Every structure is written in structure tokens, then in C-alpha cells.
Amino acid sequence: MQVLAGRHDGVEQRPAPPWRRGAAAVAAGALPALAFPAPALWWLAYVALVPWMLLVRAAPTPRRAALDGWLGGTGFMIAVHHWLMPSLNVFIVVVAALLGLFWAPWGALVRATLGGTPSRARTAAALAVLPSGWLMIELARSWEGLGGPWGLLGASQWQVPPALRLASVGGVWLLSLLVVAVNTAVTMLVAMAGARITATVGIVLCVTTVGSAWAWAPAPERSGVARIGVVQTGGIAAGPAAVENRFTRSETLTRKLTGQDLDLVVWGESSVGADLRTHPGYAKRLAALSRTVGADVLVNVDARSTDPAGRTGIFKRSVLVGPTGPAGDAYDKMRLVPFGEYIPFRSALSWATSVGRAASEDRVRGTRQVVMTLPGHQGADSTGSGATDGGGLRIGPLICFETAFPDMSRQLVRDGAQLIVAQSSTSSFQHSWAPQQHASLAALRAAETGRPMVHATLTGISAVFGPGGERVGEPLGTDRRTAAVFDVPLAGGTTPYVRFGDWAVYAALLVVLAFCAAESARSVRRSRRAPLVPPARTAHESAGRPAR
């Protein structure tokens, strides 16, 4: 690469212009996005960071390495979230640049551990420190207000069975550690002849870790099948009649499921545009529909309403409707999409509504997760014993963006959910990578928790995954307007991730803290070894006549 200036064949080369190096950093940072759907080049994730890391390790100064880290992080954020451009327009560059700052310290860390000719101990440390540093970035930007955990590097492995088994041990976080560790080792193999033995040992350890998880991690304990109907209505033209038209189409498609011996029918996000309490006609029609198909219907209400605490506003609400009407607790969406469903710091950022399709009014967030119980189905309980407290299948609803958060599905399973159901709508991003990326997250959540997951959308892609993250049936693409039935395998047991949680994150934090402590101690030792007297002068210089 011309951006890596220096000597070549004995000829001194000019440093590349700063803009060229910066452009190379942005492009290198964007490369890992190809590992995610729609390209879904999962294997690329294991080498996609190498060009970026080679560039950063050759930075002439720590400041330049931090700048390359920031620019690469900006490129990564733009590439992973490029489908948001219709909503945010040029504002996406501002958001990406702000989030890209998280990678500035990581850039300095790459240069500190891999730059120059590091010792064997330092290269060995890099195999743990650089993945851990990356994971701290993923953890920080996973906060809902910063966009949430979309585009975690480990999520690119959603279709790789050994990786999914590893996710059941340490969640998507452990997969991210694995991917960055392999990239670090490959960087050593490419550019650091003295570190190739260390790099080879690192790759062997990564392969051994995956193999051990595949061989020894407990597999889900299969315990029955639930028949789930998924209704995907397709797009509806906006206008005064849109609410009624969407409801009527959903009714029509649902009736086609009559006689299918279903346990549950799931509609997508925002499938009902009116509050069922203030519009009882819709509630009566849903109850009649439930009697017709012989199963409860899980709908999603996107309307102005009032919750039990007396709060009034627009809620995204999952409601289970049976033969006699809405039953049990409803679930209000807790984690809202920044700018799409609320504007963070609205008093300062309200201008975002003038440059894109940002929310004109903040949605009201829910306060707790809910597990719903279906009547009649004898599924497995959370311990795999085969019985349930209420005699029916327990489902844990999530809404749209919430499927990106591994802690939410984990908590639902800890609360007894046997089936995770996500209701989503990506109608604003139909012709982008977003629908496929969103659906792929269900595979990870299923593998992490050992519970099957149904991802039902208004306009596609709807998909179902078994308790090991394996695909169940054929997904419903964005071109489909249909109702389909999936035989969903149920499972009991408890995965290590459900039992122990985000231990991989805490381990990475300890690694980073230990490295910082070691570097601080090293700096102190250097300062103590520094000479306390001026250096001796040569025979040809003096205080009055210093050497030139």
C-alpha cells in the first residue's frame, strides 16, 4: 500500500498525502460490513480487519494511529448503517463520526502492541488485548442512546453452526472476541516475521476453543413442537385508510390458516394502528378471528394509548388476543430506536426532523418485560421437565430493535419463556440490507438462549430459528404477502450464556485493565531509570560550544 511510506528497494519514498491515508483508513474500516447480510460473507470477518490493522500499526506516531482508528471506525459505522441514509440523510455522517471516536483509543492500542518490532510477550498480549479493546467499544456503543448493538462483529457468524454453539457459551460477545483474535493473528502472520510462531499458536487456540464448544457445550434438550402461524401483510399505501386496510388484509391472510391446528398466530410490528381499548371493534374482530383459526393471535398495536400507570402517549405494544378478547399482560416496547422512535436530547437535536425522517414525537417506553402464557399447549418448561405452571406454552415478546440486545432475550428465558417472538417492521428499508440483517439476529438470540425464535414482520423478512440457531422452514422474503405455518421445535435446559451471562465482557474488561496497569508500571520503571545528570559531552563540544 502506498500509504505505508518508507524505503523500498533502497529508494526513499515520499510519505503519502494525509488525505490518501485517511481515505484508506475509511475504506479499510468499511470492509467488515461485507461479512453481514446481505452479502453475508461470514468468512471475510476473520480477515476483514487486517488491512485496517496493517495501516494503523505502521502509523508514524500514536496520534496518527488514533486518527486512523477514528477514521476507520467512522467508515465501519457508515457501512454497517448505510441503509439509514433515507431517514438521516447527511446526518448519518455526523453520527458515524461521533461513534467512530470509540475506535481512536483502539487505533493507538494496535500501534502500541503491534507497531515496530515488539517482543514475543507483547505480541502474545496483543492476541488478548486487541480483541478485548474491540469488545469494550462494542459494549459502549451498545447503549440504546448510541444506536444499540447493531453490527457487532460476532453477529456476522449467525449462519455458522460451530460459532452458534460458541454463542451459547458466551453470547455474541465471545464471537466478537474470537473474530478479532483471528484478525490479530493474521496481521502478525502477514507483517511480522518474528511473531509468526505466536500468531500460529493463537490461531490454534481459537480453533481449539470453537472445537471444544462444539464438543462439550450442552446442546438444547428437544421437547416437542409448536405450530406457529406467521402473517406477513406486505406494504400498505399511506393515507387515511391505511390502518383499516392493513387490518383487513391481515384478517384475510389469517383466515387462510383455519384448520391448521395452530398454537399461535403472530402479526408483525404496527399491525394494528388503533388502541384496542378505545376502538373495541378491532378487539371484537380479533377475538372472532381467534375463534375461527383456533389459536390466540399476537398483534402489535402502534397507537396513542394510556398504560396502567396512567402515562399517555404513543406506545408500541404486543397484545395477546384469545377467543374472548385481549388476555393477560400486554408488553410495551422498552428500547426505542434513536431518531426513528424518539430523538435523544430532543431539546438540542430536534433539528434532526428537518433533515430526515426522524420522529416528530417521542414514543413512550415500557417499564418491564413480560412473559405471556398460551392456553392448552403442553410444552417444556424452562428446566426441560415437560410441564408448565399454567398448562400452556410461555412466550416472550420482543419488538423490532430489541432483538439486537442479547440481555433482553436472556432475561425472558430466565423468566420462563419457552419461545421468543419478535414483531418487526422494516418497511422503510425494504430495498436495503436491513431486513436480512435484522432477521439474522434471531439466529443468534436463539443459539444464545437455547430457545426457538420467531421473527415476524409486516413486510419481510420473516424467519424462524430453532433452539440451536438453525433455520426452520423457508424465510418469507420482502416480496411475499402471505401467511405461513412453521413447526417450531421446542427445547428445555439452560445454556451457559443464560446461566452465567456476559462473562466474556467482564473477562475482556479485566484484560484491558491489566494491560493498562502493566503499561503504567512500565512507564514508572522507565522514568526511574532515566539519568539524573546531564549526558557527558564529547571532546569537541562544551557548554559554550555545543556539537552540531
C-alpha positions in Angstrom: 0.0 0.0 0.0 1.4 3.4 -1.0 0.0 4.9 2.3 2.7 2.9 4.1 5.6 5.2 3.4 9.3 4.4 3.8 12.2 2.7 1.9 11.5 0.2 -0.8 14.4 -1.4 -2.7 16.8 1.1 -1.3 14.9 4.1 -2.6 13.4 6.6 -0.1 9.7 7.1 -0.9 7.7 10.2 0.0 5.0 9.8 2.7 1.6 9.5 1.2 -0.6 12.7 1.4 -2.6 12.7 4.6 -5.9 12.7 2.7 -4.9 9.5 0.9 -4.0 7.7 4.2 -7.3 8.9 5.7 -9.3 7.7 2.8 -7.5 4.3 3.1 -8.5 4.2 6.7 -12.1 4.9 6.0 -12.2 2.2 3.2 -10.4 -0.4 5.4 -12.8 0.2 8.3 -15.8 -0.3 6.0 -14.6 -3.7 4.7 -16.0 -5.8 7.6 -19.6 -4.7 6.7 -19.4 -7.2 3.8 -19.4 -10.0 6.4 -23.0 -9.1 7.4 -26.2 -9.7 5.3 -27.0 -9.1 2.6 -23.5 -10.1 1.2 -23.2 -12.4 4.3 -19.6 -13.2 3.5 -19.1 -14.6 7.0 -15.6 -16.0 6.4 -14.5 -12.4 5.4 -14.9 -11.3 9.0 -11.8 -13.3 10.1 -9.5 -11.2 7.8 -11.5 -8.1 7.2 -9.7 -6.1 9.9 -6.3 -6.9 8.6 -5.9 -4.0 6.1 -7.0 -1.6 8.8 -4.7 -3.1 11.4 -1.7 -3.0 9.0 -2.3 0.6 8.3 -2.6 1.6 11.9 0.4 -0.4 13.1 2.6 1.5 10.6 1.4 4.9 11.8 4.4 7.2 12.5 3.0 8.5 15.8 0.4 7.4 18.4 -1.7 10.4 17.4 -1.7 9.3 13.8 -2.7 5.8 14.9 -5.6 7.2 16.9 -6.7 9.2 13.9 -6.6 6.2 11.7 -8.6 4.3 14.3 -11.2 7.1 14.3 -11.5 7.3 10.5 -11.7 3.5 10.2 -14.4 3.4 12.9 -16.3 6.1 11.0 -16.1 4.1 7.8 -17.3 1.0 9.7 -20.3 2.8 11.2 -21.3 4.3 7.8 -21.0 0.9 6.0 -22.9 -1.1 8.6 -25.7 1.5 8.9 -25.8 2.8 5.3 -29.4 1.8 5.0 -30.3 4.6 7.4 -29.4 7.2 4.8 -33.0 7.7 3.6 -34.0 8.6 7.2 -31.0 10.5 8.4 -29.6 11.8 5.1 -26.2 13.6 5.7 -26.7 13.4 9.4 -25.6 9.8 9.3 -22.0 11.1 8.6 -22.1 13.2 11.8 -23.5 10.3 13.8 -20.9 7.9 12.4 -18.0 10.3 13.0 -19.1 10.7 16.6 -19.4 6.9 17.2 -16.1 6.4 15.3 -14.3 8.2 18.1 -14.6 5.0 20.1 -12.0 3.4 17.8 -9.4 6.2 18.3 -8.0 4.5 21.5 -8.2 1.2 19.8 -6.0 2.5 17.0 -3.4 3.7 19.5 -3.6 0.3 21.1 -2.9 -1.5 17.8 0.2 0.6 17.3 1.3 0.1 20.9 1.1 -3.7 20.7 2.0 -4.4 17.1 3.9 -1.4 15.9 7.7 -1.6 15.2 9.3 -4.9 16.3 7.5 -5.8 19.5 8.7 -8.6 21.8 7.2 -12.0 21.8 5.5 -11.2 25.1 3.9 -8.1 23.6 2.6 -9.9 20.6 1.2 -12.6 22.8 -0.5 -9.9 24.8 -1.9 -8.4 21.6 -3.9 -11.5 20.9 -5.9 -10.9 24.1 -5.7 -7.1 24.4 -6.8 -6.1 21.0 -9.9 -8.3 20.9 -10.7 -7.1 24.5 -10.3 -3.5 23.5 -12.6 -4.0 20.5 -15.2 -5.6 22.8 -15.2 -2.6 25.1 -16.1 -0.5 22.0 -19.0 -2.8 21.2 -20.2 -2.6 24.7 -20.0 1.2 24.9 -21.9 1.7 21.6 -24.5 -0.9 22.6 -26.1 1.6 24.8 -29.6 2.3 23.4 -29.0 6.0 23.2 -25.9 5.5 20.9 -27.8 3.3 18.5 -27.7 -0.1 20.2 -25.7 -3.3 19.4 -26.3 -3.3 15.7 -23.3 -4.5 13.7 -21.5 -6.4 16.5 -18.7 -8.2 14.7 -19.7 -11.5 16.2 -23.2 -11.2 14.7 -21.7 -11.9 11.2 -21.4 -15.6 12.2 -25.1 -16.1 12.5 -25.2 -18.9 9.9 -22.1 -20.9 11.1 -23.1 -23.8 13.3 -19.9 -24.1 15.4 -20.0 -20.3 16.0 -23.6 -20.6 17.1 -22.6 -23.3 19.6 -19.9 -20.9 20.9 -22.6 -18.2 21.3 -24.5 -20.5 23.6 -21.4 -20.4 25.9 -20.6 -16.7 25.9 -23.1 -14.9 23.7 -22.3 -12.8 20.7 -19.6 -11.1 22.8 -17.5 -14.3 22.7 -17.8 -14.5 19.0 -16.5 -10.9 18.6 -13.5 -11.8 20.7 -12.8 -14.8 18.5 -13.1 -12.9 15.3 -10.8 -10.1 16.3 -8.3 -12.5 17.8 -8.0 -14.3 14.4 -7.6 -11.0 12.6 -4.9 -10.0 15.0 -3.1 -13.3 14.4 -3.4 -13.0 10.6 -2.0 -9.4 10.8 1.1 -10.9 12.6 1.5 -13.6 10.0 1.4 -11.1 7.2 3.6 -8.3 8.5 5.7 -9.6 11.5 8.1 -12.4 10.7 9.3 -12.6 14.3 5.7 -13.1 15.6 4.6 -15.9 13.3 5.0 -18.7 15.9 2.9 -16.6 18.4 0.3 -16.0 15.7 0.1 -19.7 14.7 -0.3 -20.7 18.4 -3.1 -18.0 18.7 -5.0 -19.4 15.7 -4.6 -23.0 17.0 -6.1 -21.8 20.4 -9.0 -20.1 18.6 -9.8 -23.3 16.6 -9.4 -25.4 19.8 -11.9 -23.1 21.6 -14.5 -23.4 18.9 -14.0 -27.2 18.7 -14.3 -27.6 22.5 -17.5 -25.6 22.5 -18.9 -27.8 19.7 -17.9 -31.0 21.5 -18.7 -30.1 25.1 -21.2 -27.2 25.3 -24.7 -28.7 26.2 -27.0 -29.0 23.2 -30.6 -27.9 23.6 -32.9 -30.6 25.0 -35.6 -31.1 22.4 -39.1 -31.5 23.9 -41.9 -31.1 21.5 -43.1 -28.9 18.6 -45.3 -25.8 18.5 -47.2 -24.8 15.3 -46.8 -21.1 14.8 -48.6 -19.1 12.0 -46.8 -16.0 10.8 -48.8 -13.4 8.9 -46.8 -11.0 6.6 -49.1 -8.4 5.1 -46.8 -6.6 2.8 -46.7 -2.9 2.2 -49.8 -0.7 2.5 -50.2 2.7 0.9 -50.1 5.5 3.3 -53.3 7.5 3.8 -56.4 7.9 5.9 -57.5 4.3 5.2 -54.1 2.7 5.9 -55.0 1.4 9.4 -58.2 -0.3 8.2 -56.6 -1.6 5.0 -53.7 -3.2 6.9 -56.0 -4.8 9.5 -58.4 -6.1 6.8 -55.5 -7.7 4.8 -54.1 -9.2 8.0 -57.6 -10.7 8.8 -57.9 -12.1 5.3 -54.5 -13.8 5.4 -55.1 -15.1 8.9 -58.3 -16.8 7.9 -56.3 -18.9 5.4 -54.7 -20.6 8.5 -58.0 -22.1 9.6 -57.9 -25.8 10.3 -54.0 -25.9 10.6 -54.1 -26.9 14.3 -52.1 -23.9 15.4 -50.8 -22.9 18.8 -50.3 -19.2 18.0 -50.6 -16.7 15.1 -48.2 -13.8 15.0 -48.7 -10.5 13.3 -45.9 -8.0 12.6 -45.0 -4.7 14.3 -47.5 -1.9 14.0 -50.0 -4.4 12.5 -52.9 -2.6 14.4 -52.9 1.1 14.2 -55.6 1.8 16.9 -55.8 1.2 20.6 -57.9 -1.8 21.3 -59.5 -0.3 24.4 -60.7 2.9 22.7 -61.6 1.0 19.5 -63.4 -2.1 20.8 -64.5 -3.0 17.3 -60.9 -4.1 16.4 -60.7 -6.2 19.6 -64.0 -8.0 18.7 -62.8 -8.7 15.2 -59.5 -10.2 16.6 -61.4 -12.3 19.1 -63.6 -13.7 16.3 -60.5 -14.4 14.2 -59.0 -16.3 17.2 -62.1 -18.5 17.4 -62.0 -19.1 13.6 -58.4 -20.2 13.4 -58.5 -22.0 16.8 -55.4 -20.1 18.3 -54.6 -16.9 20.1 -53.3 -14.0 17.9 -50.3 -11.9 19.0 -50.8 -8.5 17.5 -48.8 -5.3 17.8 -50.5 -2.0 18.5 -48.9 1.2 17.4 -51.2 3.9 18.7 -51.8 6.6 21.2 -52.9 5.0 24.5 -52.7 5.0 28.3 -50.8 2.4 30.2 -51.7 1.0 33.7 -49.5 3.6 35.3 -51.6 6.4 33.7 -49.0 7.5 31.2 -50.4 8.7 27.9 -48.6 8.8 24.6 -47.8 6.6 21.6 -46.9 3.1 22.6 -45.6 0.1 20.7 -47.5 -2.7 22.4 -47.7 -6.5 22.0 -51.1 -7.8 22.9 -52.3 -11.4 23.0 -55.9 -11.8 21.9 -57.8 -15.0 22.5 -61.4 -16.2 21.7 -62.8 -13.8 24.3 -60.6 -10.8 23.6 -57.3 -9.4 24.9 -56.0 -11.6 27.7 -53.2 -11.3 30.2 -50.5 -8.6 30.4 -49.5 -6.6 27.4 -45.9 -5.7 26.7 -44.8 -2.2 25.9 -41.6 -1.7 23.9 -38.8 -0.8 26.3 -35.9 0.1 24.0 -36.8 2.6 21.3 -34.9 3.3 18.1 -33.0 6.5 18.3 -34.3 9.2 15.9 -36.8 6.7 14.5 -39.0 6.4 17.6 -37.5 9.2 19.8 -34.9 11.8 19.5 -32.2 11.7 22.2 -31.7 15.1 23.8 -34.6 16.4 21.8 -34.2 20.0 23.1 -30.7 20.1 21.4 -31.3 17.7 18.4 -34.8 18.5 17.4 -33.4 19.9 14.1 -32.9 16.3 13.0 -36.5 16.2 12.0 -35.8 18.8 9.3 -33.0 16.8 7.6 -34.6 13.3 7.7 -37.5 11.1 8.7 -36.8 11.5 12.5 -39.6 11.0 15.0 -41.8 14.1 15.3 -43.0 12.8 18.7 -41.2 10.5 21.2 -42.8 7.1 21.8 -43.4 6.2 25.4 -41.2 3.3 26.6 -42.3 0.3 28.6 -41.0 -0.4 32.1 -40.8 -4.2 32.3 -40.5 -7.4 30.2 -43.5 -9.7 30.1 -43.8 -13.5 29.6 -47.3 -14.5 28.2 -48.9 -17.9 28.6 -50.9 -19.6 25.9 -53.8 -21.9 26.8 -53.7 -25.5 26.1 -50.3 -26.3 24.7 -48.2 -28.7 26.8 -44.6 -27.5 26.0 -41.4 -27.9 28.0 -40.7 -25.6 31.0 -37.5 -23.7 31.4 -35.9 -26.7 33.1 -36.9 -29.1 30.4 -39.3 -31.1 32.6 -42.1 -31.0 30.1 -44.7 -29.3 32.3 -45.7 -25.7 32.7 -47.1 -23.8 35.7 -50.1 -22.5 33.7 -50.5 -25.6 31.4 -49.6 -23.6 28.3 -46.7 -22.5 26.2 -44.9 -19.5 27.5 -43.8 -16.9 25.0 -41.5 -13.9 25.5 -42.3 -11.0 23.1 -39.7 -8.5 21.8 -40.4 -5.7 19.4 -38.2 -4.8 16.4 -34.9 -3.2 17.5 -35.0 -5.1 20.8 -33.8 -8.3 19.1 -30.3 -6.7 18.8 -30.0 -6.8 22.6 -28.8 -10.2 23.9 -29.7 -9.3 27.5 -33.4 -9.0 26.8 -33.8 -12.5 25.3 -31.7 -13.9 28.1 -33.9 -12.3 30.7 -37.1 -13.6 29.0 -35.7 -17.2 29.2 -34.7 -16.7 32.8 -38.3 -15.6 33.5 -39.5 -18.9 31.9 -40.1 -18.1 28.2 -40.0 -21.2 26.0 -40.4 -19.4 22.7 -39.1 -15.9 21.9 -41.3 -14.0 19.5 -40.2 -10.8 17.8 -42.6 -8.5 16.0 -40.9 -6.2 13.5 -41.3 -3.9 10.5 -38.5 -2.8 8.2 -40.9 -1.3 5.7 -38.9 1.9 5.5 -35.8 0.0 4.4 -37.2 -2.7 2.1 -34.6 -2.4 -0.7 -31.6 -2.4 1.6 -29.6 -4.9 3.7 -31.6 -4.1 6.8 -34.3 -6.8 6.6 -31.8 -9.6 6.2 -29.5 -8.2 8.9 -32.5 -7.9 11.3 -33.7 -11.4 10.6 -30.2 -12.8 11.1 -30.2 -11.6 14.7 -32.9 -14.1 15.6 -30.5 -16.9 14.9 -28.0 -15.5 17.5 -30.7 -14.9 20.1 -32.0 -18.5 19.7 -28.5 -20.0 19.9 -27.6 -17.9 23.0 -30.7 -18.9 24.9 -31.3 -22.4 23.7 -34.9 -21.4 22.8 -36.5 -21.1 19.3 -37.3 -17.7 18.0 -39.9 -16.4 15.6 -39.2 -13.2 13.7 -42.5 -12.0 12.2 -42.5 -8.8 10.2 -45.1 -6.7 8.3 -43.1 -6.6 5.0 -40.3 -9.2 5.3 -38.0 -10.8 6.0 -39.9 -13.1 8.4 -37.9 -16.1 9.6 -37.9 -18.8 12.3 -34.9 -20.4 14.0 -34.7 -23.4 16.2 -33.1 -23.6 19.7 -29.6 -24.1 18.3 -29.9 -21.2 15.9 -30.7 -23.4 12.9 -33.2 -22.2 10.3 -36.7 -23.7 10.5 -38.6 -23.7 7.2 -38.1 -21.1 4.5 -38.0 -17.4 5.3 -40.6 -15.1 3.9 -38.9 -12.5 1.6 -39.7 -8.9 1.2 -41.7 -9.8 -2.0 -44.1 -12.1 -0.1 -47.6 -11.2 1.1 -48.8 -14.4 2.8 -49.5 -16.4 5.9 -47.2 -19.4 6.6 -47.1 -22.2 9.2 -43.8 -23.2 10.9 -43.4 -26.3 13.0 -41.1 -24.9 15.7 -39.0 -27.3 17.8 -39.1 -26.5 21.5 -36.3 -27.2 24.0 -35.5 -27.1 27.6 -32.3 -26.9 29.6 -30.1 -23.9 30.3 -27.2 -22.7 28.1 -24.1 -21.4 29.8 -24.8 -17.9 28.5 -28.3 -17.9 30.1 -26.7 -19.2 33.3 -23.6 -17.0 33.5 -24.5 -14.0 31.4 -22.0 -11.6 29.9 -18.9 -13.2 31.5 -16.9 -12.6 28.3 -17.4 -8.9 28.6 -16.1 -8.9 32.2 -13.1 -11.0 31.2 -12.3 -8.6 28.4 -12.6 -5.6 30.8 -10.1 -7.3 33.2 -7.7 -7.9 30.3 -7.8 -4.2 29.3 -7.4 -3.0 32.9 -4.5 -5.4 33.5 -2.8 -4.1 30.3 -3.3 -0.5 31.3 -1.8 -1.3 34.8 1.2 -3.1 33.2 1.8 -0.1 30.9 1.6 2.3 33.8 4.1 0.3 35.8 6.3 0.1 32.8 6.2 3.8 32.3 7.1 4.3 36.0 10.1 2.0 35.7 11.3 3.8 32.7 11.1 7.2 34.4 13.1 5.8 37.4 15.8 4.5 35.1 16.3 7.9 33.3 19.6 9.6 34.0 19.6 12.2 36.8 22.6 14.1 35.4 23.2 15.7 32.0 24.9 13.4 29.5 28.7 13.7 29.2 30.0 15.9 26.4 32.4 14.8 23.7 35.9 16.2 23.3 34.7 18.5 20.6 31.9 20.3 22.5 31.5 22.3 25.6 28.7 24.3 27.3 29.7 27.3 25.3 30.2 25.4 22.1 27.8 22.5 21.7 28.3 20.0 19.0 26.4 20.4 15.8 
